[in-house]
Amino acid sequence: MTRIRKSLLKAAGAAIIACAFPIMSYAQAPASGAPAAAASDVTVNVFPGGFNWPIYAAEAKGFFDQRGIHVVVQGTTGSVAQMTDFSKGRFDIAMTAFDNIVAYVAGEGEAPIGPQPDFVAVMGSDNSFLNLVAQPGVNTYAQLRGKTLSVDARTTGYAFVLYDMLARKGLTSGDYRIATAGGMTQRWNALQQDKQVATLLSAPFNVLARGKGFSQIAAATDVIGPYQGNVAAVRRSWAVHNKAKVVAFIQGYVEAIDWLYDPKNHDEAIRILRQNIPQMSPQLAATTYDELLDPKNGFFRKGRVNVAGMRTVLALRSRYATPHKKLTDPMKYYDPTYYNAAMR
């Protein structure tokens, strides 16, 4: 079995993430007969959540190990921390929002690291499964007027998705207040502590919220249309010298998505999810399965990017980022070279 060491970036972040669904910290020995010494480390930085399921499955089923890589997973507390560490080469691959890559290439990121033209996406994953979740009793957009809503960062990630959802329902920027709370774990915790009234969450957090009586007002893609959410991203300079690692990661991840979608693997898939997120109840895991592996809205088949979804990201950034820039070419932020090599 592929060994995955899972560590958090900062002690403070670890304490926060431990309140919800943490990234476990352990190292597993390879399966009998697996040549551990031959494995090549690839460090992958992720936000905690069920959308890491393909990585969990690839680890459990040996899909990475079979391709000669040892994936080391790091957790992050938010996009500012993640992109700052990415710029400093503290990990190899970022599982992050496509909008983060666009923002930092364009020099519009919230972290004070300047333009990062070295960042590029190499594989799609999902639409981020974003849902607008609010305090119990808050069931409509109108009820958000005058209230405080939370985002990870004001200028990157999913903030523009939230702004656009509200705008389409008649709320302008002056109708609500925005607070930055960090990643999804932090936003869910803040919502439970009544620090904000609403935020965007995805599985398992939105599922958990529904079970606790919080309102799910709408799914983001039902309001704004196709959206490219999480991607695998690299630094171009690193990837040029590590093409085999990038290709191996993509192949293992894609095989894991195929495996997860196979109905005969349903029970084992849920066991793998709960092994990695042990706080998740069987019922919560089953509901998360239905959301993340929905035939229409689940993980993108074969890890493809959604070109229409990428254009949505560019359109939102063109509309809401300041200073305003007209962004139209998704291929400036996505390099298909590695994906095409992986799929041969």
N, C-alpha and C positions, 0 to 999 in steps of 0.2 A: 504494500500500500504506500502510496506517495506520502512522504512526511511533510506536514505543514506546521511550521512554528508560527503561532499567532500571538503578536505582541501589540500593545498600545503605544502610541507615540509619547504620551506624557502621563505622569501619575494623576494629574487632575482630570485628564480625559478618561482615564481608566475608572476613576471613582464615579464619574457621571454615567459612563456607558454601563457600568455594573448595575445601575438602577433599573435598566431595561434589559434588552437582549444583547449581551456582551459577545465580543469575539473571544472565544476561549483561548487560553494560553497553554499549549502543550506541544510536545514533539513526538511524533509517532515513528517507530522503526519501520523500515521498508518490509514488504512481504518477503517471505522466505524465498531465497534465490534471486531477489532483486539486487542489482549491482549498485549499492548505495554510493560507492566511491565515484561512480561514473556520472552521477546526477549533477547537473549544473544549476546553481541557485538562480532563481528569478524572484525578486522581491516585488510584491503587488500590494498597493495601498488601497484600502477600501473604506467606505462608510459601513457601519453595522446595519444589518437588515436582511430580510429574506431574499433580496435580490442577489445575494452572494451564493445562492443555492448551486448554480453551475460549478462554482469553485469547490464547494463542499463535495458535490457529486464526483467531480473529476479527481479529487483527492481520494475519496473513498473507493472508487472503482479503478484507481491506478492509471487514469488516462494521461496524466502528466508524467508519471513515472515511466510509462511505456515509451514516452518520447524523449526521455533522458533529461527532464528538468525537475528540479525540486523547488516547489513554489513556497515562498515564505510570505505569509500574509501579515500586513500591518494594518491596524485600525487608525482612523483619523476622527477628530472631533468636529471638523468643519472644513469648508472649501479654502478658507484663508490659510489654515495650517497645512492642508494637503498641497495646495499649489506652491506655497513657500518652500516646503520640503522637496517638492518635485523639481523646482528650479535649482535647488542645491544638489540634486542627484542623490538624495537619500533613499530612493527606491527606484525600481526599473519601470514598472507599469502602474498607471493609475486607472482604477475603475472609478469613473467620475462622470459628471454631466457633460454632454457635448458642449453645452453653453459655457462651461468653465474653460474649455479649450479655446473656443472662439473668443471669449472675453480676454484671456491673457495673451493670445496671439495679437489681438487688436490693441493691447495696452489699456484695457478697460477693467481689469480685475481689481478687486478690493484690497488684496495684499499689496504692499508697497514694493513690488519687485520689478516694475516696468514691463514693457512688451516682452513676450516670450515666444518668438517665432520658431523656437526649437520644439514646441509642443505640437503634437499631431495625433489625431485619432487613427486607429488601425483596425478596429472591429466594432460592430454594433452589439448591443445586448438587449435593450428593452426601451419602452417608452417612459420608464421611471415609475409607472403605476401610481401616478399622483392623484390624490383625492383631497378635496377641500373639506377639512374636518373642523367642527366648531364645538363650543361648550354645549352641554345639554340644554335643550330649549331654544337654541339658536338654529333655526331651520331654513332661513332664507337669506339672500344677499342683502335685502333691505335691513335686516337686523344687525348687519355688520357696520352700518353707518355710525360713525363717531367712535368706533371701537379700535382696539390695538390688535394687529395681526402680526405674526412672526414669520421671519424668513431666515435662511442661513446667512446670507450676505445680501445687501441691498442691490448690488450691481451685477451679481453672477448667480449661477445655479438656477433655481426655480423661482426666483423673485419675479421675473418678468412674466412667467406663466400665471402667477397669482395676480399681478397687476392687470393682465389681459382678461383673465376670467372676470374680475371685478368690473373692468371697463365695459365688457360686453353685456353686463347686467346693470349698467347705468350708474356705477360708482366711479367718481373721479378721484384723483390722488388726494384731494382735499377732504374727501368724505371719510377717511380712515387714517390711522396712524400705523407706522411700521416699526417693529423692534427686531433687532438681529439677535437670534438665540443660538445659532450654530446648527449642527447637523440634525438629522431626524430624531435621534434619541433625545437630544437636548430640547428640541421643539415639543416633543411629546411630553417630556417631563415638565416643561414650562406651562403647557396647556393644562396639565393636571393640577398644577400649583396656582391656577387662575392668574398667571402673569400676562397671558394674552387670551383673546377670545377665539381665534381661529388660526389655522396654519395648513400647509400642504403636507400630507403624510402618505406613505405607501405601506404595503404589507411587510411585516405583520402589524405595524403600528396602527394603521387605520382599522384593521380588523379588531385589534385589542380595544381601540377607542369605541367602536360600535358596541362591543360587549359590555363596556362600562357606561353606556348611556349617552355617549357623545354623538353628535349629529354628523352624518356624512352628507354634505350638501350636494356635491357633484364630483364626478370623475373629470379630470382636466381635459382628456382627449375628447370627451363628449361635448366640451365647450369650445376648445380652440382647434380641434382637428388633429391630424397626424403630428407626432412629436418625437424627435430623437432624444431620448433621455440618456441613460448610461452608455458609455463607450469604454473600450480599452484604449488608453493613450500612452504614448511613449515620447521620449525626447529623440528627435531625429538623429542627433549626433551619436546617441547610444545605440539606437536601433541599427544604424548602418553597420556597426561592428558586431552586432549581436542578432543578426537576422534569424539564425537557426532557433534561438530562444524565443523570439517573437512568434515565429511560425509555429513552434511547438506549443506555445501557450494558446494560440488561437485554435489549433487543431484539438487540443485537449478540452478546451472550453466548448467548442462546437459539438464535440462528441458527447459531452455531458448534457447539453441542451437536448440533443437527439434522444439520449437515454432517459432524461426526465419526462419527455413527452410520451414515451412508450407506456401505454396503460398497464402493461404487465409489471412495470417497475413501481407502480403506485405506492405499495406498502413500504418497500425498501427506501424509496425516495423520501417518504415522510420520516422514516427512522433516521435517515442521514440528516435531515433538517433538524430533528429534535436532538440528535447527538451533538450538533454544533450550537444549537440554541436550546439548552436543556430546560429553560424556564417556560418554554412553549408547551402548552397543554395539547393533548391529542386533537381536541376539537379545533383549537386555534391553528394547528398545523394543517388539518384537513381543509379549513377554509382558506388558508394561505395557498395551499395547493390549487384550489379552484381558481384563485385570482391570478397567481403568477404563471399558471400553466393553462390558462384559458385559451382555447384554440384560436380565437380572434385577437385577443388583447394581451396575451402572455408574452413570455420571452420571444424575441425575434428568432424565427427559424434560421438555423445555420449561422447565427451570429451576424446576419447581414445588417448593414446600416439601412435606415429608412430615409431615402433621399428627400421625399416630401417632408418628412419630419425634420431633417436638417434645414430645409428651407424655412420651415416654421421658426426654428431657433434663430436663424439669421434675420427673419422679418421682425420678430419680437425684439431682438437686440437693436435693430435699426430704428425701431419705434420708440423704445423706452430708455436706451442708454444715452448718457450725455458725456462728451459732446456727441451729437448725432452723426453717425456714419452710415452710409448706405452699403450694407453687406449683402452680396448676391451670389457669391461663388462658394458653395460648400466644399469644393475640392481643395480650397486653400487650407482647410482645416482637417482634411481626411486624406490619407495616403492609402490607396487600395493595394499597393504593391505586396504587402505582407499577407493580407487576406487572400489575394489571388494565388500567391505561392502556397498558402496553407490548403487551399481547396483543390489543388491540382490532383 
